[in-house]
Amino acid sequence: MTAESVPVAVVTGANKGIGREIARQLAVRGLVVYLGARSERRGREAESALRADGLDIRFLHLDVTDETSVALAAKRLEDEVGVVHALVNNAGVGGPYLPPSRTSAAQVRETYDTNVFGVITVTNALLPLLRRAGSARIVNVSSAVGSLSAAAANVDPTGVHLPGEFPTLLAYNTAKAALNSVTVTYANELRGTGILVNAASPGFVATDINGHHGILTPEQGAHIPVLLATLGEDGPTATFLGENGTPEGQVLDW
Ligand SMILES: NC(=O)c1ccc[n+]([C@@H]2O[C@H](COP(=O)([O-])OP(=O)(O)OC[C@H]3O[C@@H](n4cnc5c(N)ncnc54)[C@H](OP(=O)(O)O)[C@@H]3O)[C@@H](O)[C@H]2O)c1
């Protein structure tokens, strides 16, 4: 706990888009929020804008693909607050918009660096701080396109595309499927520790990642990640909630 016993959240990739809105909504709920960003300029700009609204938002330099950056961020959190109650692994990249047959292994590897390995690096670095909270939450911002059940049925789990037009993106979709598996694997290790680990699908949100073609606002997209980051102690672990989900039901199929 901080000196004031205010819960602490860390949100990665929070300088814009859904992550910035997750940071804002958590701060509005009274949490101290460390706003992770790989660019100091973009992170400071977001911090200033949100602090102008009276929120306790603190820029945290954090490139999820850079182990040194992650270790330095963890060290700063250790020194300043000594505990983290909620980690939202939100940082993500889109990957190439190509069919599998025209996607290279290098492109897949690059997407996984951020969307999968970045999550593992940050989670492992912050776990000692999360364990100290006694009851903490880890939220991995996934996507409905990571659902293997939906992919196997060749249906668009978001309902956005026409039948048969569901994009089968090798890098992005399989990275989110891997992230779902990462989520369940951590959840199982951490059962009984008070740390709940869940995946959120924010819905199809208008942000830079999709050229602002999404149909939801970042405010709407932040809803499920924030809900999972603030679950009560009796909340679920190892669940996958879509934009209309509730902890009691309407989970997405893995
Ligand atoms: N938008 C959607 O419809 C949608 C749907 C399903 C899931 N999601 C997921 O939601 C999350 C947020 O996406 P978004 O839609 O808000 O996209 P966005 O506006 O492009 O935001 C992505 C964020 O991730 C950051 N980021 C990228 N690589 C990073 C790295 N190596 N280290 C730290 N931060 C990094 C970006 O920072 P820079 O500004 O420095 O690039 C940016 O802050 C992603 O995980 C995405 O896959 C989005």
The ligand as an ORCA input file, in Angstrom:
! r2SCAN-3c Opt
* xyz 0 1
  N      -9.272     -1.109    -31.095
  C      -9.866     -2.292    -31.152
  O     -10.881     -2.491    -31.855
  C      -9.331     -3.447    -30.359
  C     -10.050     -4.657    -30.381
  C      -9.588     -5.726    -29.638
  C      -8.432     -5.594    -28.891
  N      -7.736     -4.413    -28.897
  C      -6.520     -4.334    -28.100
  O      -6.590     -3.210    -27.265
  C      -5.261     -2.803    -26.912
  C      -5.140     -1.297    -27.110
  O      -5.280     -1.030    -28.488
  P      -5.902      0.324    -29.060
  O      -7.047     -0.063    -29.897
  O      -6.094      1.320    -27.982
  O      -4.734      0.775    -30.056
  P      -3.776      2.071    -30.088
  O      -4.569      3.314    -29.973
  O      -2.916      1.853    -31.275
  O      -2.921      1.925    -28.759
  C      -1.914      0.965    -28.628
  C      -1.056      1.378    -27.449
  O      -0.035      0.381    -27.253
  C       1.200      1.057    -27.165
  N       2.335      0.208    -27.497
  C       2.621     -0.421    -28.660
  N       3.792     -1.063    -28.561
  C       4.264     -0.825    -27.305
  C       5.418     -1.210    -26.598
  N       6.382     -1.967    -27.157
  N       5.569     -0.802    -25.321
  C       4.615     -0.034    -24.720
  N       3.516      0.394    -25.352
  C       3.339     -0.014    -26.631
  C       1.067      2.244    -28.110
  O       2.085      3.207    -27.877
  P       2.629      4.212    -29.046
  O       1.700      5.385    -29.061
  O       4.001      4.531    -28.576
  O       2.599      3.426    -30.327
  C      -0.323      2.712    -27.693
  O      -0.260      3.440    -26.491
  C      -4.321     -3.628    -27.787
  O      -3.807     -4.710    -27.036
  C      -5.243     -4.133    -28.888
  O      -4.775     -5.320    -29.483
  C      -8.158     -3.342    -29.619
*
